[in-house]
Amino acid sequence: MRSSRVILLAVPALLGLPALAQVPTSTPSTQAQIAALQQAVQNAQSNADNAWMLVSAALVLLMTGPGLALFYGGLVRRKNILGTMMQSFAMMGLVTILWAIAGYSLAFGHGTSFIGGLEHVFLRGVGLAPNPDYAPTIPEQTYMIYQLMFAIITPALITGAFAERMKFSAMAVFLSLWSLFVYCPMAHMVWGVGGLLNASGGHIPSLDFAGGTVVHITSGVSALVTALYLGKRMGYPHTAMPPHSMVLSFIGACLLWVGWFGFNAGSALNSGPLATSAFVNTHFAAAAAAFGWVLAEWIHNGKPTALGAISGAVAGLVAITPASGFVQPFSALLIGVLAGVFCSFMVFEVKSRLGYDDSLDAFGVHGAGGTVGALLTGLFATKAINAAFGQGVPTGAMDGHWHQLLNQAAGVAISWTISIVGTLVLLFLVDKIIGLRVSTEDESTGLDLSQHGEEGYDLNS
């Protein structure tokens, strides 16, 4: 009892409030002080959550530039590095503008099961007060800017499939339209209030903590469709097209790994224990997938490569994304190993046998990794980490809720369908209006000079 009295005296003092013991407990002043203390505690929680979410938003932007820009930039030939990096940078600008005009409203406004309404067009009503539908302890503008970073990197991932052969103008129009007509509906269905696949109240409750279906399946499948529509690069696969700088790609992959903590742990939308769980799972899966890919490559080719190691790490980060806030750490290790081996098989075997030119393996890593990760989420999700359907209710198959595997499969199928149909329609329209592919001469010259009139490296200076 003595220790409890000390705490009651000390807490108000630390918060700058009068000691409760100085006022009789029955007076109105006491009630006001208690209310002030409760408000101070709520403010402290809100400030802590807001700080974490702003840092997380910055980490996710770090994933696009410089992370993805360096990762993809190092993998292309020297004559295309600036053109490739500019594609990621363009998404940082264009998607931001579109998100403020209509994207956020289409993704998170109240609407149908498939798309949000227009209540937040031009960010109308998106202020500094929390939106309890999404994140009750942070300003809605914080939630909005955090989700914007997801909307930026998703179309940027697609650029890896058509690297070295699409016009900059066509890329800008195509991916801008894609962000509105493919990404926003998928984000609403999975995360938006009343969405078809929303884990809390959707007709098909599909678990996707941080974007396995919304980000990686949509971008990866759309990447494959784009690569098939455009056709192969000149000389592919007979002309060798090795990465021009593995050093840049290595740095980019490491930045992606670091930024992914904001991507997954930030999706807890607060700085509580769930963020810790997602953080731990993210790291474990990346490490395990790097091991799985390198081991498979070592057996297959006789040597472990740096490219294999960083590709494996990214595959693990992709696969754990939908599961990061639903599974135990050891499950994350299993998901990582399986993703590393499976994605390496997709890149080494399936791609070579089918002969498509997915330049930087956007489909092999993101499409394949996102699909296997979404399905494994249904297997390993547990109420011990995240009671998605209510306290004590089984979450995934390991809890005894085997039907969740069907829900996950449905979410995957819908994401694949929207990505294929939406991407084909947009590619056709842009191709007919302005043309998609650079000329043979421009492709031979390289995107840096043909599209931007500059070079990444001045070898004469």
C-alpha positions in Angstrom: 0.0 0.0 0.0 2.9 2.3 0.7 4.4 1.8 -2.7 1.0 2.5 -4.4 0.7 5.8 -2.5 4.2 6.7 -3.6 3.3 6.1 -7.3 0.1 8.1 -7.0 2.1 11.0 -5.6 4.9 10.7 -8.1 3.0 10.3 -11.4 1.3 13.7 -11.2 4.5 15.4 -10.2 6.3 14.0 -13.3 3.4 15.2 -15.5 3.5 18.7 -13.9 0.2 18.3 -12.1 -0.5 19.0 -8.4 -0.2 16.0 -6.1 -3.5 14.2 -5.7 -2.8 13.7 -2.0 -3.1 17.5 -1.4 -6.8 17.5 -2.2 -9.5 15.5 -0.5 -10.8 12.7 -2.8 -14.4 13.9 -2.6 -13.9 17.4 -4.0 -14.6 18.4 -7.6 -11.0 19.5 -7.9 -9.9 15.9 -7.5 -12.1 14.8 -10.4 -10.7 17.5 -12.6 -7.1 16.4 -11.7 -7.9 12.8 -12.5 -9.4 13.8 -15.8 -6.3 15.9 -16.5 -4.1 13.0 -15.7 -6.0 10.7 -18.0 -5.8 13.2 -20.8 -2.1 13.6 -20.2 -1.6 9.9 -20.5 -3.7 9.8 -23.7 -1.7 12.7 -25.1 1.6 10.9 -24.3 0.4 7.7 -26.1 -0.8 9.7 -29.1 2.5 11.6 -29.3 4.5 8.4 -29.1 2.4 6.7 -31.8 2.5 9.8 -34.0 6.3 10.0 -33.7 6.7 6.3 -34.7 4.3 6.6 -37.6 6.1 9.7 -39.0 9.4 7.9 -38.8 7.8 4.8 -40.4 6.5 7.0 -43.3 10.0 8.3 -43.8 11.4 4.8 -43.8 8.9 3.7 -46.4 9.8 6.6 -48.6 13.5 5.6 -48.1 12.6 2.3 -49.7 11.7 4.0 -53.1 14.4 6.6 -53.1 17.2 5.8 -52.6 16.5 2.1 -51.9 14.7 0.9 -55.0 16.3 3.4 -57.2 19.8 2.1 -56.3 18.7 -1.5 -56.3 17.2 -1.4 -59.8 19.7 1.2 -61.0 22.7 -1.1 -60.3 21.0 -4.1 -62.0 20.6 -2.4 -65.4 23.3 -1.6 -68.0 25.3 1.5 -67.5 23.5 3.4 -70.3 20.2 3.0 -68.5 20.9 3.8 -64.9 19.5 7.4 -64.8 16.5 6.4 -66.9 15.8 3.6 -64.4 16.3 5.7 -61.3 14.2 8.5 -62.8 11.3 6.1 -63.0 11.3 5.6 -59.2 11.8 9.3 -58.6 8.9 10.2 -60.9 6.6 8.0 -58.8 7.6 10.0 -55.7 6.3 13.1 -57.4 3.4 12.0 -59.6 1.7 9.6 -57.1 1.9 12.2 -54.4 0.0 14.7 -56.5 -2.6 12.1 -57.5 -3.0 10.9 -53.9 -3.8 14.4 -52.7 -6.3 15.0 -55.5 -8.2 11.7 -55.4 -6.1 8.7 -54.6 -6.5 8.8 -50.8 -10.3 9.2 -51.1 -10.6 6.3 -53.6 -8.6 4.1 -51.3 -9.9 5.1 -47.8 -13.1 7.0 -48.3 -16.5 5.5 -47.6 -17.8 3.9 -50.7 -18.7 0.5 -52.0 -17.0 -2.9 -51.3 -14.7 -2.3 -54.3 -13.8 1.4 -54.3 -13.9 4.4 -51.9 -16.0 7.5 -52.5 -15.1 11.1 -53.2 -15.5 12.5 -49.7 -11.8 13.2 -49.3 -11.1 14.6 -52.8 -8.4 17.3 -52.5 -7.9 15.9 -48.9 -11.2 17.5 -47.9 -11.8 16.6 -44.2 -8.4 15.1 -43.7 -7.1 17.0 -40.8 -5.1 16.7 -37.6 -7.8 14.9 -35.6 -7.7 11.0 -35.6 -10.0 9.0 -37.9 -11.2 6.2 -35.5 -12.1 4.0 -38.5 -8.3 3.5 -39.2 -6.0 4.8 -36.5 -7.6 6.3 -33.3 -4.3 7.6 -31.8 -2.7 9.5 -34.6 -3.8 12.4 -36.8 -5.5 11.4 -40.0 -3.0 13.4 -42.0 -0.3 11.1 -40.5 -2.2 8.1 -41.6 -2.8 9.6 -45.0 0.9 10.4 -45.6 2.0 7.0 -44.3 -0.4 5.3 -46.8 0.9 7.6 -49.5 4.4 6.0 -49.2 2.8 2.6 -50.0 1.1 4.1 -53.0 4.4 5.5 -54.2 6.5 2.4 -54.1 3.9 -0.1 -55.5 3.9 1.2 -59.1 7.7 1.9 -58.8 8.2 -1.8 -58.3 6.6 -2.5 -61.7 9.4 -0.6 -63.5 11.8 -3.5 -62.9 9.9 -5.6 -65.4 10.1 -3.2 -68.3 13.5 -1.7 -67.5 15.6 -0.4 -70.5 12.7 -0.3 -73.1 9.8 1.9 -72.2 9.4 5.6 -73.0 9.5 7.9 -70.0 6.3 9.7 -71.1 4.5 6.3 -71.5 5.8 5.1 -68.1 4.6 8.3 -66.4 1.1 8.1 -67.9 0.7 4.3 -67.5 1.8 4.1 -63.9 -0.2 7.2 -62.9 -3.3 5.7 -64.3 -2.4 2.3 -62.7 -2.1 3.9 -59.3 -5.6 5.2 -59.5 -7.4 2.3 -61.2 -5.6 -0.7 -59.9 -3.8 0.2 -56.6 -6.6 2.3 -55.1 -9.4 -0.2 -55.5 -7.2 -3.0 -54.2 -6.2 -0.9 -51.2 -9.8 -0.1 -50.5 -10.9 -3.7 -50.7 -8.3 -4.9 -48.3 -7.8 -2.0 -45.9 -10.7 0.4 -46.5 -13.9 0.5 -44.3 -16.5 -1.8 -45.9 -13.9 -3.3 -48.3 -14.6 -6.7 -49.8 -11.5 -8.3 -48.4 -11.2 -6.3 -45.2 -10.1 -8.6 -42.3 -12.6 -6.9 -40.0 -16.0 -7.1 -41.5 -15.4 -7.8 -45.2 -17.4 -10.3 -47.1 -14.2 -12.3 -47.6 -11.9 -11.5 -44.6 -8.4 -11.8 -46.1 -5.4 -11.2 -43.8 -2.9 -8.7 -45.3 -1.1 -6.9 -42.5 1.2 -4.6 -44.7 0.5 -5.3 -48.4 1.1 -8.8 -49.7 -1.9 -8.6 -52.0 -2.2 -4.8 -52.1 1.4 -4.0 -52.9 3.4 -7.1 -54.0 0.9 -9.2 -55.9 -0.5 -6.2 -57.8 2.9 -4.9 -58.7 4.4 -8.3 -59.5 1.6 -9.6 -61.6 1.3 -6.3 -63.4 5.0 -6.4 -64.0 4.7 -9.8 -65.7 1.8 -8.6 -67.9 3.8 -5.5 -68.9 6.9 -7.5 -69.8 4.8 -9.9 -71.9 3.0 -7.0 -73.6 6.2 -5.0 -74.4 8.2 -8.0 -75.6 11.9 -8.7 -75.0 14.7 -6.3 -75.0 16.9 -6.2 -78.1 19.2 -9.2 -78.0 17.6 -10.9 -75.1 18.4 -13.7 -74.1 21.4 -14.2 -76.4 23.2 -11.0 -75.6 24.7 -10.8 -72.1 23.1 -8.1 -70.0 24.8 -8.3 -66.6 24.3 -5.7 -63.8 26.6 -2.7 -64.4 27.1 -2.1 -60.6 26.5 -4.7 -58.0 27.8 -2.3 -55.4 24.9 0.1 -56.0 22.4 -2.8 -56.0 23.9 -4.1 -52.7 23.5 -0.7 -51.1 20.0 -0.4 -52.4 19.0 -3.8 -51.0 20.3 -2.9 -47.6 18.3 0.3 -47.6 15.2 -1.7 -48.6 15.8 -4.0 -45.7 16.1 -1.1 -43.2 13.1 0.7 -44.7 11.0 -2.4 -44.6 10.8 -2.0 -40.8 8.7 1.1 -41.4 6.7 -0.8 -44.0 5.7 -3.7 -41.8 6.2 -2.6 -38.2 4.6 0.8 -39.1 1.5 -1.1 -40.2 0.6 -1.7 -36.6 -0.3 2.0 -36.7 1.0 2.5 -33.1 4.2 2.0 -31.2 2.8 -1.0 -29.1 3.7 -4.7 -28.9 2.2 -5.5 -32.3 4.8 -3.2 -33.9 7.5 -5.2 -32.1 6.1 -8.5 -33.4 6.1 -7.2 -37.0 9.6 -5.8 -36.6 11.0 -9.1 -35.4 9.2 -11.1 -38.0 10.4 -8.8 -40.8 14.0 -9.2 -39.9 13.8 -13.0 -39.3 12.1 -13.6 -42.7 14.6 -11.5 -44.6 17.6 -13.4 -43.1 16.0 -16.8 -43.6 15.1 -16.1 -47.2 18.6 -14.8 -48.0 19.9 -18.1 -46.6 17.3 -20.2 -48.6 18.1 -18.4 -51.9 21.8 -18.6 -51.5 21.7 -22.3 -50.5 19.5 -23.1 -53.6 21.8 -21.1 -55.8 24.9 -22.7 -54.4 23.5 -26.1 -55.1 22.3 -25.1 -58.5 25.3 -23.1 -59.8 28.1 -24.1 -57.5 28.7 -20.6 -56.1 26.9 -18.2 -53.7 26.5 -14.8 -55.3 25.9 -11.3 -53.8 23.0 -10.9 -56.3 21.4 -14.1 -55.0 21.9 -13.0 -51.4 20.2 -9.6 -51.8 17.5 -11.0 -54.1 16.7 -13.6 -51.4 16.5 -11.0 -48.7 14.0 -8.9 -50.7 12.0 -12.1 -51.5 11.8 -12.8 -47.7 10.7 -9.2 -47.0 8.0 -9.5 -49.6 6.7 -12.8 -48.4 6.5 -11.8 -44.7 4.7 -8.5 -45.5 1.1 -9.9 -45.3 2.0 -12.1 -42.3 4.3 -9.8 -40.3 1.6 -8.8 -37.8 -0.1 -12.2 -37.5 2.6 -14.9 -37.0 5.2 -16.1 -34.4 8.9 -15.5 -35.0 9.6 -19.1 -35.9 6.8 -19.1 -38.5 8.5 -16.0 -40.0 11.7 -18.0 -40.3 9.8 -20.8 -42.2 8.1 -18.3 -44.4 11.4 -16.7 -45.2 13.2 -20.0 -46.1 10.3 -21.2 -48.3 10.1 -17.8 -50.1 13.8 -17.8 -50.8 13.8 -21.2 -52.3 10.5 -20.7 -54.2 11.4 -17.3 -55.7 14.9 -18.5 -56.8 13.1 -21.4 -58.6 10.8 -18.9 -60.3 13.8 -16.8 -61.4 16.2 -19.6 -62.4 13.8 -22.2 -63.8 10.4 -20.8 -64.7 11.6 -17.6 -66.2 14.2 -19.3 -68.4 11.8 -22.1 -69.5 9.0 -19.7 -70.4 11.4 -17.2 -71.9 9.7 -13.9 -70.8 11.9 -10.9 -70.2 11.1 -9.7 -66.7 14.3 -7.5 -66.7 14.9 -7.2 -63.0 12.7 -10.1 -61.8 9.8 -8.0 -60.5 7.4 -10.9 -61.0 9.8 -13.6 -59.8 10.3 -11.8 -56.5 7.2 -9.6 -55.8 4.5 -11.5 -57.7 5.7 -15.0 -56.6 6.8 -13.9 -53.2 3.6 -12.0 -52.5 1.5 -14.9 -53.5 3.3 -17.5 -51.4 3.4 -15.1 -48.5 -0.3 -14.4 -48.6 -1.2 -18.1 -48.7 1.2 -18.9 -45.9 -0.3 -16.1 -43.8 -3.5 -18.1 -43.7 -1.6 -21.1 -42.5 0.5 -19.6 -39.8 -1.6 -16.7 -38.5 -2.4 -17.0 -34.8 -4.6 -15.2 -32.3 -1.7 -15.2 -29.9 -0.2 -12.4 -32.0 -3.2 -10.6 -33.5 -6.8 -11.5 -32.8 -8.1 -10.2 -36.2 -11.6 -11.5 -35.7 -12.0 -10.7 -32.0 -10.5 -11.9 -28.7 -10.1 -15.7 -28.5 -11.3 -16.3 -32.0 -9.0 -18.5 -34.2 -7.2 -16.5 -36.8 -5.4 -19.0 -39.1 -5.2 -22.7 -39.9 -2.7 -23.3 -37.1 -5.4 -22.0 -34.7 -7.9 -24.5 -36.2 -9.5 -21.9 -38.6 -8.7 -23.8 -41.9 -11.3 -21.8 -43.8 -8.9 -18.9 -43.6 -6.8 -20.6 -46.3 -9.8 -20.3 -48.7 -10.1 -16.6 -47.8 -6.5 -16.0 -48.5 -6.7 -17.9 -51.8 -9.7 -15.7 -52.7 -7.8 -12.5 -51.9 -4.9 -13.7 -54.1 -7.2 -14.6 -57.0 -8.9 -11.2 -56.8 -5.6 -9.4 -56.7 -4.3 -11.4 -59.7 -7.5 -10.7 -61.7 -7.6 -7.0 -61.1 -3.9 -6.7 -61.9 -4.1 -8.6 -65.1 -7.2 -7.0 -66.5 -6.5 -3.5 -65.3 -2.9 -3.5 -66.5 -3.8 -4.9 -70.0 -6.5 -2.2 -70.5 -4.2 0.6 -69.4 -1.3 -0.7 -71.5 -3.5 -0.9 -74.6 -4.9 2.6 -74.1 -1.5 4.2 -73.5 0.1 2.3 -76.4 -2.6 3.5 -78.8 -2.4 7.1 -77.7 1.3 7.8 -77.3 3.1 4.4 -77.8 4.9 2.5 -75.1 8.2 1.3 -76.4 11.2 3.4 -77.3 12.5 3.0 -80.9 15.2 0.5 -81.8 17.7 3.4 -82.1 16.8 4.8 -78.7 17.0 1.4 -77.0 20.4 0.9 -78.5 21.6 4.3 -77.3 20.1 3.8 -73.9 17.4 5.5 -71.9 19.8 8.0 -70.2 20.6 9.9 -73.5 17.5 9.1 -75.5 15.0 10.0 -72.8 16.8 12.5 -70.6 19.7 13.8 -72.6 22.3 13.0 -69.9 24.5 10.2 -68.7 25.0 8.7 -65.3 28.7 8.5 -65.7 31.0 11.0 -67.4 33.9 8.8 -68.3 35.8 11.6 -70.0 36.2 13.8 -67.0 
